[in-house]
Amino acid sequence: MSDTPPPPALPHQGPRLLDGVRVLDLSRVLAGPWCGQLLADYGADVIKVERPGSGDDTRAWGPPWWGEGAQRTAAYYLCANRGKRSVAIDIASAEGAAQVRQLAAEADVLLENYKVGQLARYGLDAATLQALNPRLVYCSITGYGQDGPLAEAAGYDFAIQATGGLMSLTGEAEGTPGTQPQKVGVAVTDLFTGVYAATAILAALLERGRTGRGRHIDAALLDTQVAMLANQAANARIGGLRPTRMGNAHPNIVPYQVFATADGHLVLAIGNDGQFARFCALAGRPEVAADPRHARNADRVQHRAELVAQLSVWLRERTTADWCALLEPNAVPCAPILGVPEVFAHPQVKHRGLGVTIDGLPLVAPPMCVDGTRPMALQTPPALDADGPAIRAALAAGQGWPAAQARPDAEKEAQDRPSGA
């Protein structure tokens, strides 16, 4: 870290695990900002550099919107930029590039997701900035990585889900009339890349404590998506299989899918033979679990079609709530399928405090709890250039990394927090 004292702490809940760590966030849209928000939640001081006039692309990705007039911001932007400061800088200008270099000289981490080679035009590439600040952990997030035949191509989550194999596995079973491969309902490749990048950054910071030197992290959406194939990749590479779309079924476990009930649907997620035997007994059909075709999971996978047909009849005999009340207390994994508004009304979600409100703005809390509290920045996502005047004045005065100053709207504690999380 820099030899200068850390800036004053911005409003924060729980332990500031990254207190004193300075992050310069040049990224936009989702993967990079998601990573930066994670670091801010853990206590880092994050300055987000945005394009003058328009800022991060996602500020305009509405509706829905929050705020009015010039302060109107898309909900999309608000999901990924909590706890940051915003400064508008034209990095293509000589003055703007010099300002970024001033900030990078005292930063611990730099995040960027520009096309390969683009920042080198402005003297803001890893080699140049690490020569200026050898302790800098520089993280580049791109679609396809820093080298290879597609290195210069733009990377979008949707396209990477396709190229990286995820869409070949997602959607109704192949052969189902009128269906096609589907993307996942949220940009999971972007989000996973942000999380993976954060873990690599933390590892590099830990190593830097021993060596005194930073690293250049090459985080590619395609690499992340291929790694995310997990057991499906193992099925292909080890088992010689070609995984295909199976709807909500699982390639290796039966029964592990969605079933229709008397009034809706139920996820039945039976992961071992004991759970299956309990399920059959509770359903009043213990003989099915004793059948040699169904006693072991490998047998159930082999006889999937006939078994699922039987279970489909049983599940329609009761409502979703009745099945959950019967199965869950007896350690048979199951769940209703909730819409997003219902998720935040769920008693467990409410108890865990995952829906939070900061200065009237409804947000989603970060998922990790540490020693009984949830580390989270309590400063709302910034308006474009909200901190720009103070940051530019500090740079012009040669004061180094600008001290953090909480905006008036960030003094309030997060609401709707449970006492234990």
C-alpha positions in Angstrom: 0.0 0.0 0.0 1.0 3.6 -0.3 3.1 5.2 2.4 0.6 8.1 2.8 -2.1 7.7 5.5 -5.3 6.0 4.5 -8.3 8.3 3.8 -11.0 8.7 6.4 -13.5 5.8 6.3 -16.7 6.2 4.4 -19.9 5.1 6.0 -19.7 1.3 6.4 -21.4 -1.6 8.1 -19.4 -4.5 9.7 -15.6 -5.0 9.6 -13.6 -3.0 7.0 -11.5 -5.9 5.9 -9.8 -3.9 3.2 -9.4 -0.6 5.2 -6.7 1.5 3.6 -6.8 -0.3 0.2 -7.2 2.2 -2.7 -9.0 1.1 -5.8 -9.1 3.0 -9.1 -12.0 1.7 -11.1 -11.8 2.5 -14.8 -14.4 -0.1 -15.7 -18.0 0.1 -16.8 -21.1 -2.0 -17.3 -21.0 -5.0 -15.0 -18.0 -7.4 -14.6 -15.6 -4.7 -13.5 -18.0 -2.6 -11.5 -19.3 -5.7 -9.8 -15.7 -6.5 -8.7 -15.2 -2.9 -7.6 -18.4 -3.0 -5.5 -17.3 -6.1 -3.8 -14.0 -4.5 -2.8 -15.9 -1.4 -1.6 -18.2 -3.6 0.5 -15.1 -5.1 2.1 -13.9 -1.6 3.0 -11.7 -0.4 0.1 -11.8 3.2 -1.0 -13.0 3.0 -4.6 -12.8 5.9 -7.1 -14.7 5.3 -10.2 -13.5 7.2 -13.3 -16.4 7.9 -15.8 -16.8 9.4 -19.2 -17.7 13.1 -18.9 -21.3 13.8 -19.9 -22.7 10.3 -20.0 -20.7 8.2 -17.5 -21.0 4.5 -17.2 -23.1 3.1 -20.1 -25.5 1.5 -17.6 -26.6 4.8 -16.2 -28.9 5.0 -19.3 -30.0 1.4 -19.2 -33.5 2.0 -18.0 -36.3 1.9 -17.3 -36.7 1.4 -14.4 -35.1 4.6 -13.0 -34.3 6.1 -9.7 -34.4 9.9 -9.1 -35.6 12.8 -11.2 -34.2 15.1 -13.9 -30.4 15.2 -14.2 -30.1 12.8 -11.3 -32.2 10.1 -12.9 -30.2 6.9 -13.0 -31.1 3.4 -14.2 -31.6 0.7 -11.7 -29.0 -1.4 -13.6 -26.2 1.1 -12.7 -27.3 1.2 -9.0 -26.9 -2.6 -8.6 -23.1 -2.5 -9.1 -21.7 0.8 -7.8 -22.4 1.1 -4.1 -19.7 2.6 -1.9 -17.8 4.3 -4.7 -16.8 7.9 -5.5 -17.3 9.2 -9.0 -15.1 11.5 -11.0 -15.6 12.4 -14.7 -12.3 12.4 -16.6 -11.7 12.3 -20.3 -8.8 9.8 -20.4 -8.3 10.5 -24.1 -7.1 14.0 -23.3 -3.5 14.7 -22.1 -4.9 16.4 -18.9 -7.3 13.5 -18.2 -4.6 10.8 -18.7 -2.3 12.7 -16.4 -5.0 12.8 -13.8 -5.5 9.1 -14.0 -1.7 8.6 -13.7 -1.7 10.7 -10.6 -4.4 8.5 -9.0 -2.7 5.3 -10.2 0.6 6.4 -8.6 -1.0 6.0 -5.1 -3.6 3.3 -5.9 -3.3 -0.3 -4.7 -5.6 -1.7 -7.4 -6.6 -0.6 -10.8 -9.6 -2.2 -12.6 -10.2 -1.7 -16.3 -12.2 -3.4 -19.1 -11.1 -1.5 -22.2 -10.2 -3.4 -25.4 -6.8 -4.9 -25.5 -4.2 -2.2 -26.2 -6.6 0.7 -26.0 -5.2 2.2 -22.7 -1.6 2.0 -24.0 -2.5 4.9 -26.4 -2.9 7.1 -23.3 0.0 5.7 -21.3 -2.4 4.0 -18.9 -1.5 0.4 -19.6 -0.2 -2.0 -17.0 3.5 -1.8 -18.0 3.5 2.0 -17.9 1.5 2.4 -14.6 3.5 -0.4 -12.8 6.7 1.3 -13.8 5.3 4.4 -12.1 3.9 2.3 -9.1 5.5 -1.1 -8.8 3.1 -2.0 -6.0 0.0 -1.6 -8.3 -2.2 -4.7 -8.8 -3.6 -4.0 -12.3 -6.6 -6.1 -13.3 -7.7 -6.1 -17.0 -11.1 -7.6 -17.7 -11.9 -8.4 -21.4 -14.1 -10.8 -23.3 -11.5 -13.1 -24.6 -8.2 -12.3 -22.8 -5.1 -10.4 -23.5 -3.8 -12.7 -26.3 -5.1 -15.2 -28.8 -7.1 -14.9 -32.1 -10.1 -13.2 -30.5 -8.1 -10.9 -28.1 -9.2 -7.7 -29.8 -12.9 -8.7 -30.1 -15.5 -7.0 -27.9 -16.9 -9.3 -25.3 -20.5 -9.4 -24.2 -22.0 -11.7 -21.6 -24.7 -13.0 -24.0 -22.2 -13.9 -26.7 -19.8 -15.5 -24.1 -22.6 -17.6 -22.7 -23.0 -18.9 -26.3 -19.4 -19.3 -27.2 -18.5 -20.7 -23.8 -21.0 -23.5 -23.9 -23.5 -22.4 -21.3 -26.4 -21.9 -23.8 -25.9 -25.4 -25.2 -26.9 -26.7 -21.7 -29.7 -24.2 -20.9 -33.3 -24.4 -22.0 -35.9 -27.1 -22.6 -34.7 -30.6 -23.5 -33.4 -30.9 -27.1 -36.1 -32.1 -29.4 -38.9 -30.3 -27.5 -40.9 -28.5 -30.2 -40.6 -24.8 -30.5 -37.6 -24.5 -28.1 -34.1 -23.2 -28.6 -31.0 -22.7 -26.5 -31.4 -20.1 -23.8 -29.2 -17.6 -21.9 -29.4 -17.5 -18.1 -31.8 -14.8 -16.8 -29.0 -12.7 -15.3 -25.5 -11.9 -16.8 -23.8 -14.7 -14.9 -20.6 -14.7 -16.9 -20.1 -11.0 -16.1 -20.9 -11.6 -12.5 -18.7 -14.6 -12.1 -15.9 -12.8 -13.8 -16.2 -9.9 -11.3 -16.1 -12.4 -8.4 -13.2 -14.3 -9.8 -11.3 -11.1 -10.5 -11.9 -10.0 -6.9 -10.4 -13.2 -5.6 -7.3 -12.8 -7.8 -6.9 -9.2 -6.7 -7.0 -10.3 -3.0 -4.5 -13.0 -3.7 -2.2 -10.5 -5.4 -2.5 -8.1 -2.5 -1.7 -10.9 -0.1 1.4 -11.8 -2.1 2.4 -8.1 -2.4 2.6 -8.0 1.4 5.5 -10.5 1.0 7.2 -9.3 -2.2 6.3 -5.6 -2.3 5.3 -5.9 -6.0 2.0 -5.9 -7.8 0.7 -8.2 -10.6 -1.1 -7.8 -13.9 -4.3 -9.9 -13.8 -5.7 -11.0 -17.1 -9.4 -11.8 -16.4 -11.4 -13.0 -19.5 -15.1 -13.6 -19.6 -14.6 -16.6 -21.9 -12.1 -18.2 -19.5 -14.5 -17.7 -16.6 -17.4 -19.2 -18.6 -15.4 -22.3 -19.6 -14.3 -22.8 -16.0 -18.0 -22.4 -14.9 -18.9 -25.5 -16.9 -17.7 -27.4 -13.9 -19.2 -31.0 -13.8 -20.5 -30.6 -17.4 -17.0 -30.0 -18.6 -15.8 -33.0 -16.6 -18.6 -35.1 -18.1 -17.3 -34.2 -21.5 -13.5 -34.3 -20.9 -13.5 -37.3 -18.6 -16.6 -39.3 -19.6 -16.4 -38.5 -23.4 -20.0 -37.3 -23.3 -21.6 -34.4 -25.2 -23.8 -32.6 -22.6 -27.1 -31.3 -24.0 -30.0 -29.3 -22.9 -32.1 -31.2 -20.4 -34.6 -28.5 -19.3 -34.6 -28.6 -15.5 -33.3 -32.1 -15.2 -29.8 -33.0 -13.9 -27.4 -35.0 -16.1 -26.1 -37.0 -13.1 -28.8 -37.2 -10.5 -32.5 -38.4 -10.5 -34.9 -37.1 -9.4 -33.5 -33.6 -9.5 -35.8 -31.3 -11.5 -39.0 -29.3 -11.6 -42.3 -31.1 -11.2 -45.9 -29.8 -11.6 -48.0 -29.9 -8.5 -51.7 -29.5 -7.9 -51.4 -25.7 -8.0 -48.0 -24.8 -9.5 -44.5 -26.2 -9.5 -41.9 -27.7 -7.1 -38.2 -28.2 -7.3 -37.3 -31.7 -6.0 -33.6 -31.8 -5.4 -32.9 -35.4 -4.2 -29.1 -35.9 -3.9 -28.7 -39.4 -2.5 -30.4 -42.7 -2.0 -31.5 -42.1 1.6 -33.3 -38.9 0.6 -35.1 -40.8 -2.2 -36.2 -43.6 0.2 -37.6 -41.0 2.6 -39.4 -39.2 -0.2 -41.0 -42.4 -1.4 -42.1 -43.4 2.1 -43.5 -39.9 2.8 -45.4 -40.1 -0.5 -46.9 -43.5 0.5 -44.9 -45.5 -2.1 -42.0 -47.1 -0.2 -42.0 -50.0 -2.7 -40.7 -47.7 -5.4 -37.5 -47.0 -3.5 -37.0 -50.7 -2.9 -37.3 -51.5 -6.6 -33.8 -52.5 -7.9 -34.4 -50.1 -10.8 -34.6 -47.2 -8.4 -32.7 -48.1 -5.3 -29.4 -46.4 -6.3 -28.9 -43.2 -8.1 -27.1 -44.8 -11.0 -30.1 -47.1 -11.5 -32.4 -44.1 -11.4 -30.4 -42.3 -14.0 -30.6 -45.4 -16.3 -34.4 -45.6 -15.8 -35.0 -41.8 -15.7 -37.9 -41.6 -18.1 -40.1 -44.2 -16.5 -39.4 -43.0 -12.9 -40.0 -39.4 -13.7 -43.3 -40.3 -15.3 -44.3 -42.0 -12.1 -43.2 -39.1 -9.9 -45.1 -36.6 -12.1 -48.3 -38.4 -11.2 -47.6 -38.3 -7.5 -46.6 -34.7 -7.4 -49.8 -33.5 -8.9 -51.7 -35.0 -6.0 -50.8 -32.2 -3.6 -50.2 -28.5 -3.6 -46.7 -27.0 -3.6 -47.1 -25.8 -0.1 -48.3 -29.2 1.1 -45.3 -30.9 -0.5 -42.9 -28.5 1.1 -44.5 -28.9 4.5 -44.2 -32.7 4.2 -40.8 -33.0 2.7 -38.6 -30.2 4.1 -39.0 -31.1 7.8 -38.0 -34.7 6.9 -34.7 -33.7 5.1 -36.0 -34.2 1.6 -34.7 -31.1 -0.3 -37.4 -29.2 -2.2 -38.4 -25.7 -2.9 -41.2 -23.6 -4.4 -40.3 -21.4 -7.4 -40.6 -17.8 -6.4 -40.7 -14.6 -8.4 -38.2 -11.9 -7.6 -40.6 -9.8 -5.6 -41.6 -12.9 -3.5 -37.9 -13.6 -2.9 -37.6 -10.4 -0.9 -40.7 -11.2 1.1 -39.4 -14.7 2.0 -38.9 -15.0 5.8 -35.4 -16.4 5.5 -34.3 -13.6 3.0 -35.9 -11.0 5.3 -34.2 -12.5 8.4 -30.8 -12.5 6.7 -31.2 -8.9 5.7 -30.6 -9.2 2.0 -33.0 -6.5 1.1 -31.5 -3.2 2.4 -32.4 0.5 2.0 -29.8 3.2 2.1 -31.0 6.7 2.1 -34.3 5.6 0.6 -32.7 3.6 -2.2 -33.6 -0.1 -2.1 -30.6 -2.3 -2.8 -29.4 -5.9 -2.3 -26.9 -6.6 0.4 -23.6 -8.4 -0.4 -23.9 -12.2 0.4 -21.0 -12.7 2.9 -21.3 -12.4 6.7 -18.2 -12.0 8.8 -18.3 -12.5 12.6 -22.1 -12.1 12.6 -22.3 -8.9 10.5 -22.5 -8.3 6.8 -19.6 -6.0 5.5 -21.2 -3.4 3.3 -20.6 0.1 2.1 -23.3 2.4 3.2 -22.7 5.1 0.6 -25.2 5.0 -2.2 -24.0 4.7 -5.8 -22.7 8.1 -6.8 -24.2 10.5 -9.2 -21.9 11.2 -12.2 -19.0 13.3 -11.1 -20.4 13.6 -7.6 -16.9 13.7 -6.1 -15.2 15.2 -9.1 -14.6 18.7 -7.9 -13.0 17.6 -4.7 -10.9 15.0 -6.4 -9.7 17.3 -9.2 -8.9 20.1 -6.7 -6.8 17.6 -4.6 -4.9 16.5 -7.7 -4.3 20.0 -8.9 -2.9 20.9 -5.4 -0.6 17.9 -5.6 -2.1 16.3 -2.5 -1.9 12.8 -3.8 -4.8 10.3 -3.4 -7.8 12.5 -2.5 -9.2 12.0 1.0 -12.7 10.4 1.0 -15.5 12.6 2.2 -18.9 11.1 2.8 -21.7 12.7 0.9 -24.5 14.0 3.2 -26.9 11.4 1.9 -24.6 8.6 3.1 -24.7 9.4 6.8 -27.7 7.2 7.5 -27.4 3.6 8.5 -28.8 0.9 6.3 -32.4 0.1 7.2 -34.1 -3.3 7.3 -31.1 -5.1 8.7 -31.6 -8.0 11.0 -29.9 -8.0 14.3 -27.9 -11.2 13.5 -26.7 -10.5 10.0 
